[in-house]
Amino acid sequence: MGPTRHNLWPPAPGWRFCLLVLGCLLLGGCATTFTSQVTSFHPTPLSLPDKTFVFERTKEQEGNLEYRHYEELVRYQLIRLGFVDAKPASAARLEVSMAYTVSSRDVRVIETVPVDPWYGAPYYGPAWSGIGYRGPFYGPFYDPFWPMPPMMQQREVQYRLFNRQLKIGIAGVPGDQKLFDVTVLSEGTNGALAAVMPYMVQSAFADFPGPSGVARVVELKMEK
């Protein structure tokens, strides 16, 4: 009678399995954080005794539904900070302006990745090692105790990277005196502004008014 086989599942992780798990963890971490660079300019200290505001729109922005949607995001942040939406608009002592752009560029990266030297090799059997049965299909590449490391090769990865920019300004009325300007820059593979604009607007007012003339990195947790 042959030895009794004890099927251990899951099998001991090999190089490819470890890399797969690591990749999932890295992707998961990147997917939950929105990172941007924020730079604001303002008098120090910033004094705003009257916080009633109205939006200043260009002719193109006036009838732009996308702009109106982003305007509401800015309005929410301003009200959260104690600003007051002027009614009527002629009573406003502050004018708020907003502009945004998105551009893209192609990125080419050469990366080094491991290659399974035993992929396509004939079945190695019986599938036994020092700690038990490995399963019906088994090669040395999947054995953590096998001394041979994975082979490495280079491959080319190409993708499109989007550069997104948001500018928000606050000026006094009358006189058009600039009181606050902020620029938010972010990069990512998602070119849809509607998906990232809520985080860019939130970043613009993080720690308002923030240090003047200092570029800082703002990280926000993204909703799943």
Contacts in CASP RR format, 6 or more apart in sequence:
PFRMAT RR
TARGET T0000
AUTHOR 0000-0000-0000
METHOD contacts of the structure
MODEL  1
MGPTRHNLWPPAPGWRFCLLVLGCLLLGGCATTFTSQVTSFHPTPLSLPD
KTFVFERTKEQEGNLEYRHYEELVRYQLIRLGFVDAKPASAARLEVSMAY
TVSSRDVRVIETVPVDPWYGAPYYGPAWSGIGYRGPFYGPFYDPFWPMPP
MMQQREVQYRLFNRQLKIGIAGVPGDQKLFDVTVLSEGTNGALAAVMPYM
VQSAFADFPGPSGVARVVELKMEK
5 133 0 8 1.000
6 132 0 8 1.000
6 133 0 8 1.000
7 133 0 8 1.000
7 135 0 8 1.000
8 131 0 8 1.000
8 132 0 8 1.000
8 133 0 8 1.000
8 134 0 8 1.000
8 135 0 8 1.000
11 134 0 8 1.000
11 135 0 8 1.000
11 142 0 8 1.000
12 131 0 8 1.000
12 134 0 8 1.000
12 142 0 8 1.000
12 143 0 8 1.000
12 144 0 8 1.000
13 21 0 8 1.000
13 144 0 8 1.000
14 141 0 8 1.000
14 142 0 8 1.000
14 143 0 8 1.000
14 144 0 8 1.000
15 114 0 8 1.000
15 116 0 8 1.000
15 141 0 8 1.000
15 149 0 8 1.000
15 150 0 8 1.000
16 114 0 8 1.000
16 116 0 8 1.000
16 141 0 8 1.000
17 142 0 8 1.000
19 114 0 8 1.000
31 222 0 8 1.000
32 221 0 8 1.000
32 222 0 8 1.000
32 224 0 8 1.000
33 219 0 8 1.000
33 220 0 8 1.000
33 221 0 8 1.000
33 222 0 8 1.000
34 186 0 8 1.000
34 196 0 8 1.000
34 199 0 8 1.000
34 203 0 8 1.000
34 219 0 8 1.000
34 220 0 8 1.000
34 221 0 8 1.000
34 222 0 8 1.000
35 186 0 8 1.000
35 217 0 8 1.000
35 218 0 8 1.000
35 219 0 8 1.000
36 184 0 8 1.000
36 185 0 8 1.000
36 186 0 8 1.000
36 199 0 8 1.000
36 200 0 8 1.000
36 203 0 8 1.000
36 217 0 8 1.000
36 218 0 8 1.000
36 220 0 8 1.000
37 184 0 8 1.000
37 185 0 8 1.000
37 186 0 8 1.000
37 215 0 8 1.000
37 216 0 8 1.000
37 217 0 8 1.000
37 218 0 8 1.000
38 182 0 8 1.000
38 183 0 8 1.000
38 184 0 8 1.000
38 185 0 8 1.000
38 203 0 8 1.000
38 204 0 8 1.000
38 206 0 8 1.000
38 215 0 8 1.000
38 216 0 8 1.000
38 217 0 8 1.000
38 218 0 8 1.000
39 182 0 8 1.000
39 183 0 8 1.000
39 213 0 8 1.000
39 214 0 8 1.000
39 215 0 8 1.000
39 216 0 8 1.000
40 180 0 8 1.000
40 181 0 8 1.000
40 182 0 8 1.000
40 183 0 8 1.000
40 204 0 8 1.000
40 209 0 8 1.000
40 210 0 8 1.000
40 211 0 8 1.000
40 212 0 8 1.000
40 213 0 8 1.000
41 180 0 8 1.000
41 181 0 8 1.000
41 182 0 8 1.000
41 212 0 8 1.000
41 213 0 8 1.000
42 179 0 8 1.000
42 180 0 8 1.000
42 181 0 8 1.000
42 209 0 8 1.000
42 210 0 8 1.000
42 212 0 8 1.000
43 179 0 8 1.000
43 212 0 8 1.000
44 212 0 8 1.000
46 179 0 8 1.000
46 180 0 8 1.000
46 209 0 8 1.000
48 94 0 8 1.000
48 179 0 8 1.000
50 93 0 8 1.000
50 94 0 8 1.000
51 82 0 8 1.000
51 83 0 8 1.000
51 84 0 8 1.000
51 93 0 8 1.000
51 94 0 8 1.000
52 83 0 8 1.000
52 84 0 8 1.000
52 85 0 8 1.000
52 86 0 8 1.000
52 91 0 8 1.000
52 92 0 8 1.000
52 93 0 8 1.000
52 94 0 8 1.000
53 78 0 8 1.000
53 83 0 8 1.000
53 84 0 8 1.000
53 85 0 8 1.000
53 86 0 8 1.000
53 92 0 8 1.000
53 93 0 8 1.000
53 94 0 8 1.000
53 95 0 8 1.000
53 96 0 8 1.000
53 170 0 8 1.000
54 85 0 8 1.000
54 86 0 8 1.000
54 89 0 8 1.000
54 92 0 8 1.000
54 94 0 8 1.000
54 95 0 8 1.000
54 96 0 8 1.000
55 71 0 8 1.000
55 74 0 8 1.000
55 75 0 8 1.000
55 95 0 8 1.000
55 96 0 8 1.000
55 97 0 8 1.000
55 98 0 8 1.000
56 95 0 8 1.000
56 96 0 8 1.000
56 97 0 8 1.000
56 171 0 8 1.000
57 67 0 8 1.000
61 67 0 8 1.000
66 193 0 8 1.000
66 194 0 8 1.000
67 98 0 8 1.000
69 194 0 8 1.000
70 98 0 8 1.000
70 100 0 8 1.000
70 193 0 8 1.000
70 197 0 8 1.000
70 201 0 8 1.000
71 98 0 8 1.000
73 197 0 8 1.000
73 198 0 8 1.000
73 201 0 8 1.000
74 96 0 8 1.000
74 98 0 8 1.000
74 168 0 8 1.000
74 201 0 8 1.000
74 204 0 8 1.000
75 85 0 8 1.000
77 201 0 8 1.000
77 202 0 8 1.000
77 204 0 8 1.000
77 205 0 8 1.000
78 85 0 8 1.000
78 96 0 8 1.000
78 205 0 8 1.000
79 85 0 8 1.000
80 205 0 8 1.000
81 205 0 8 1.000
81 208 0 8 1.000
83 94 0 8 1.000
86 92 0 8 1.000
86 93 0 8 1.000
92 173 0 8 1.000
93 172 0 8 1.000
93 173 0 8 1.000
94 170 0 8 1.000
94 171 0 8 1.000
94 172 0 8 1.000
94 173 0 8 1.000
94 179 0 8 1.000
95 170 0 8 1.000
95 171 0 8 1.000
95 172 0 8 1.000
95 173 0 8 1.000
95 176 0 8 1.000
96 168 0 8 1.000
96 169 0 8 1.000
96 170 0 8 1.000
97 167 0 8 1.000
97 168 0 8 1.000
97 169 0 8 1.000
97 171 0 8 1.000
98 166 0 8 1.000
98 167 0 8 1.000
98 168 0 8 1.000
98 169 0 8 1.000
99 166 0 8 1.000
99 167 0 8 1.000
100 164 0 8 1.000
100 165 0 8 1.000
100 166 0 8 1.000
100 167 0 8 1.000
100 193 0 8 1.000
100 197 0 8 1.000
100 200 0 8 1.000
101 164 0 8 1.000
101 165 0 8 1.000
102 162 0 8 1.000
102 163 0 8 1.000
102 164 0 8 1.000
102 165 0 8 1.000
102 191 0 8 1.000
102 193 0 8 1.000
103 162 0 8 1.000
103 163 0 8 1.000
104 160 0 8 1.000
104 161 0 8 1.000
104 162 0 8 1.000
104 163 0 8 1.000
104 191 0 8 1.000
105 160 0 8 1.000
105 161 0 8 1.000
105 163 0 8 1.000
106 158 0 8 1.000
106 159 0 8 1.000
106 160 0 8 1.000
106 161 0 8 1.000
107 158 0 8 1.000
107 159 0 8 1.000
107 160 0 8 1.000
107 161 0 8 1.000
108 156 0 8 1.000
108 157 0 8 1.000
108 158 0 8 1.000
109 156 0 8 1.000
109 157 0 8 1.000
109 158 0 8 1.000
110 154 0 8 1.000
110 155 0 8 1.000
110 156 0 8 1.000
110 157 0 8 1.000
111 154 0 8 1.000
111 155 0 8 1.000
111 157 0 8 1.000
112 152 0 8 1.000
112 153 0 8 1.000
112 154 0 8 1.000
113 152 0 8 1.000
113 153 0 8 1.000
113 154 0 8 1.000
113 155 0 8 1.000
114 150 0 8 1.000
114 151 0 8 1.000
114 152 0 8 1.000
115 150 0 8 1.000
115 151 0 8 1.000
115 152 0 8 1.000
115 153 0 8 1.000
116 141 0 8 1.000
116 150 0 8 1.000
116 151 0 8 1.000
117 141 0 8 1.000
117 148 0 8 1.000
117 150 0 8 1.000
117 151 0 8 1.000
118 139 0 8 1.000
118 140 0 8 1.000
118 141 0 8 1.000
119 141 0 8 1.000
121 139 0 8 1.000
123 137 0 8 1.000
123 138 0 8 1.000
123 139 0 8 1.000
124 138 0 8 1.000
124 139 0 8 1.000
124 140 0 8 1.000
125 138 0 8 1.000
127 133 0 8 1.000
127 134 0 8 1.000
127 135 0 8 1.000
127 136 0 8 1.000
127 137 0 8 1.000
127 138 0 8 1.000
127 139 0 8 1.000
128 134 0 8 1.000
129 143 0 8 1.000
129 145 0 8 1.000
130 145 0 8 1.000
131 145 0 8 1.000
134 142 0 8 1.000
134 143 0 8 1.000
140 146 0 8 1.000
140 148 0 8 1.000
141 148 0 8 1.000
141 150 0 8 1.000
159 189 0 8 1.000
160 189 0 8 1.000
161 187 0 8 1.000
161 188 0 8 1.000
161 189 0 8 1.000
162 187 0 8 1.000
162 188 0 8 1.000
162 189 0 8 1.000
162 190 0 8 1.000
162 191 0 8 1.000
163 185 0 8 1.000
163 186 0 8 1.000
163 187 0 8 1.000
164 185 0 8 1.000
164 186 0 8 1.000
164 187 0 8 1.000
164 188 0 8 1.000
164 191 0 8 1.000
164 193 0 8 1.000
164 196 0 8 1.000
164 200 0 8 1.000
165 183 0 8 1.000
165 184 0 8 1.000
165 185 0 8 1.000
166 183 0 8 1.000
166 184 0 8 1.000
166 197 0 8 1.000
166 200 0 8 1.000
166 201 0 8 1.000
166 204 0 8 1.000
167 181 0 8 1.000
167 182 0 8 1.000
167 183 0 8 1.000
167 184 0 8 1.000
168 180 0 8 1.000
168 181 0 8 1.000
168 182 0 8 1.000
168 201 0 8 1.000
168 204 0 8 1.000
169 178 0 8 1.000
169 180 0 8 1.000
169 181 0 8 1.000
169 182 0 8 1.000
170 178 0 8 1.000
170 179 0 8 1.000
170 180 0 8 1.000
170 181 0 8 1.000
171 177 0 8 1.000
171 178 0 8 1.000
171 179 0 8 1.000
172 178 0 8 1.000
172 179 0 8 1.000
180 209 0 8 1.000
182 204 0 8 1.000
182 205 0 8 1.000
184 200 0 8 1.000
184 201 0 8 1.000
184 203 0 8 1.000
184 204 0 8 1.000
186 196 0 8 1.000
186 199 0 8 1.000
186 200 0 8 1.000
186 203 0 8 1.000
190 196 0 8 1.000
199 220 0 8 1.000
199 222 0 8 1.000
202 220 0 8 1.000
203 218 0 8 1.000
203 220 0 8 1.000
206 218 0 8 1.000
206 220 0 8 1.000
210 216 0 8 1.000
END
